[in-house]
């Protein structure tokens, strides 16, 4: 996958949520592109501003068991 140029600022200003979702999807695909289906992957998200919050994450699982839907369900917990 080739990274694309950023969209014009006016497009981002018109629909920032769509731009964010597209950027996350692109980053997701980019980060997993060279993994074998049997490789183990995990994800942990935490805030540096409030250390009392527990990290939210995706437990380690095989690459073939990770999808955009799984990633977005984790991100929804953070938001």
N, C-alpha and C positions, 0 to 999 in steps of 0.2 A: 504494500500500500504506500502510495506517495502522499506526503503531507501537502495539503493545498495552501495557497496563499490566504491570508486572513480576509474576511469579507470587508467591503467598504464600511466605514464607521456608521453611515446612515442606515445600512441594513441591520447592524447590530442594535442601534438605537431603536429601530422599528420593532424588533422582536428579539429582545435579549434572552428570553427563555429558550427559544428555538436555537439561538446561537450557542447557548450553554449546553443544551442537550446534544447538539451536533458535535461540539468540541469534546464532550465526554465520550460519546460513541467512537469518535475518531481516535482518541487517546487509548481507549479500551482495545480497539482493533490493533493499533500500533504496538502496544505493549505485549500482546499475545501472539503476534504474527509468526515468530520463529519457534514457538513451542511445539513439542510433539504432543499428540493426544494423551499420552500417558504421563506427561510432566505434571507435577503437583504445583498448584498455585493458591495463594492466599492473599487476603487484602485486609488491612487494618486502617481505620480512619479515626483520628482523635483531634481534639482541639488543644492548641498550646496555651490558649488563654485561660482555660478552666480545667485544671488537672483533676478535679473531683469527678468530672464526667468520665464514665468508662468508655474505652474505645469501642467503636462499632466496626464489625468486620465480617469477612467472608472466610469461613473455616477452610483449611487446606483441602483441596479436592483436585481430582484430575482435570486437566484442561478441557476435555470433552464434556465435562459436567458444568462448565461455566458459560453463561450466556449473557447477553445484554440485559435480559429480564432479571436475572439473578443479581447482576451488578446494580441495576436501578432499584431493586427492592432494598438493598443495603443503603444506597444513597438516600432513599426516602426516609429511612430511620434517622438519618443524620439531620435531615431538614425538618 
